């Protein structure tokens, strides 16, 4: 047996003990995990310093270094996030439907944990704690495969969390960090169909494609966000500018930031020059089609690559469309099914936009930046699913459970015996 | 481009037209599909006769021949089943939750179709019509890969259904039969991750393993049912015998039939001889452990293989267990997560059994034979999922949709602009 399979089996064997915890026990456990992590701040920062040094040595980009870096404030943020998860409603045991059938049997649908969840992620070490806390609150064990860049940080964080498990008399393997960062081991992990109930990859195109190609376990992808704002001919222009500026500039590096602006032809001459001016005032580079460049000559040239791009930066692609149908066709062609926004005062146009698009989140007159578990009322999120199965869009604790059937009778049989 | 990819792309391109149909249009479409199939009865039976002849020539077993065979009554049954699906509640557009957030944005979760569903199944040609009808009622297109044995029957059924699509001005590719039954083409189908939203394999261990190994599309397995009846020490013996006889003998060839009987030691001396007598009276072969064979000497020997077996026949494995915990351990070890039953008058034992097991359906004092979409109130089913994700247990029309987020605001932004 390989070391990974050993680790994964231990994680699976720990799952029933976690599934059996009641809400109060899980809350207590998570708060003790938060305490343990706070107590280990120094050790975590030391481990992180080793990761940072190696990353700098490897010529890692400044943006990646920033995602990898921890400091006292960031660790305190992770500790606070664990306590927030502890305060979430417990999805396990929730009876979502109940019906008494004509023959008298009672049929309930009740949420149970999924079992063993594998998280596959890249540099950010806070995911180790966030994902572990949310998986455990939903009654699951977690096997965590972070990037090799963050290995020391991830192991130090997990050591604190596992100590809390042990102190509560629970199997520490309920939180397991895959300590071999090789691609071969990731492939092996993805093929443990008898052990892992769900793998959640969070990351860029390369990681997602690799996971899809190699997985034999169920996968819910958290893929990129090529989010659109479509400004309809009946839009309130000031409102549309607000959505544009918030969507593009409030945090350009996240997946719910806007990447493309589509403008109805009839409003473009009025709206586009103002929009471009507002974007330029915020140092956003604007790349547009021919019509946009006629209306706002300072706009650069957009290619199909720009329309498909998740810039994650102060860049936006713009296109003028003849009608809402062309906007919908554009989004279907270039979008990533993440989040789309329409600005319009026309309720029929809004309905048409919502119905014709099948993205995970569709918004009318609200910022794409609300496409987030916390903002949409889930308390927190393990990420944003772009897989149209099980959970689509922001995933909270409930998404880490599944409904099953509990039937109670008094000896009913299907046929007379 | 291969022929299969061509077929699959046409099926995907047909999906928006189906997704856009309202409930009345879908009901009308399905009733016209039923009419068309009824009108084509003769052609379908002719095609089936060709399949039957080839199957006989290939030495197919009598049980398989029976599953393959159609006659006027069976076709009429399929026609009636399509009309039943047309009468089901439409899951698409259902608002499952609505919340207004403190900032005033309204957050709704609304069901949308999955998109393109691939059904992979074996001999039974009725699945072609059943699956197509249920997929379409939930707003999806269906790509159907049946067994090569039933190819003529499947194509003849699909021809009728597609004619109804055409007559309604809808793209007939919304129901597509994969006309190349080779394994290579099945592999190709399972890797169309850019086209297919969900693959549902229904079948035995070989088919399921093949699909799991080759799929790059999301898969929900419909795997075997090794269903257990545990007779607790506080069971009502007459009630337990009813559940046993109904579960084992009312239709032994289906996945919700009982395969194993577990009996608490304290009730075994009284219960087991009666149970074995009742089973023998129905021509059921009983294979048991040593204790069972002491209490009922006419019982044969059970091996671990028997405990893992889905007999689908008049055979049952029996084991005497020292307590409920051993019953739970046995089920966890040998079960297939399908359906488990406890017979007990002790409410604490019932709760313990329900909570400790994570099978899709757990029953207290009711027959395993109720583990069926129709019996549990779903109207009908596309099968019984043994994958603990998205849908677990009997899957109805709702399981062929997913919740997404629709947000409505009045220009709210996440940060002040």
Interface residues (C-beta under 8 A of the other chain):
Chain A: X16 X19 X20 X99 X101 X105 X107 X112 X113 X114 X115 X193 X197 X198 X212 X213 X215 X216 X218 X219 X220 X236 X238 X239 X241 X242 X243 X245 X246 X250 X350 X354 X355 X356 X358 X359 X360 X361 X362 X363 X364 X365 X366 X367 X369 X370 X371 X375 X376 X377 X387 X388 X389 X390 X391 X392 X393 X394 X402 X403 X404 X405 X406 X407 X408 X409 X410 X411 X412 X413 X414 X415 X417
Chain B: X16 X19 X20 X99 X101 X105 X107 X112 X113 X114 X115 X193 X197 X198 X212 X213 X215 X216 X218 X219 X236 X238 X239 X241 X242 X243 X245 X246 X250 X350 X354 X355 X356 X358 X359 X360 X361 X362 X363 X364 X365 X366 X367 X369 X370 X371 X375 X376 X377 X387 X388 X389 X390 X391 X392 X393 X394 X402 X403 X404 X405 X406 X407 X408 X409 X410 X411 X412 X413 X414 X415 X417
